[in-house]
């Protein structure tokens, strides 16, 4: 039982870590937390001239 | 990066994005509807074309009668250029053809599949159809519209009011990039390098496609002059009114703020060559 719980816990930690690394844009999150006057401007574009 | 102009409009209005490149008529329509944004600079000039099937029956503009033509938005210069070209050939785009709105990345596939007869779109989609062998440029925008404008830089009014220095830095950077891309004898080398890094790191497109769009020929897309000029925008507003997407003409000053373009007037091209660690 103890081994099963450890395995599930390790799996959850691994998947959660991978999600934070691969899917979360930390630069955007940190930029949004800065005071308004210090934030980088977000500029939208589409891949066309 | 977005895939269509309507999503950009929503992101700008909700302040998720503070600035955006969008087709000029959409920016004008937003302003006419009271959305607090202003055009501060252009993204480029030219770079749009009407493309037909290479093995199809359309060989001249008058052959477009009764055909289906895709445009990126009813609020786009690519729609207006179709009206202009049809009028120059004695036809009325409203009555003589059917226009459908389509996200830019979808048009080349739709043409190849025969779902549409033609599309009017900015690069690199005309190039994509040419390289694929299934599309042929019927005409480039320049043939019917000297100094044609497509995408413009739009900034939220609250950002213009509170952070004019940041807006000026953005406009200066675009001005310097444009001068770098159009820098006389170095233009081709710079454009080939830009196609490589923009394709790989920004557009996620095959650099070969952007190399074609930026160099075949070298003035297929131009990056100067990028200052917003009154006469260019009055032409767009008048065409929007004539074609029924704007109720009434609005003054240039209501939707354009020229101070940042004036501030960027003395800018010089970036000093940057492939292999340099940074641009100066």
Interface residues (C-beta under 8 A of the other chain):
Chain A: X36 X37 X41 X42 X43 X44 X45 X46 X47 X48 X49
Chain B: X1 X2 X3 X4 X5 X8 X11 X12 X16 X17 X18 X19 X20 X21 X22 X43 X44 X47 X48 X72 X104 X105 X121 X122 X123 X124 X125 X150 X151 X153 X159 X162 X163 X166 X167 X170 X202 X203 X204 X205 X213 X221
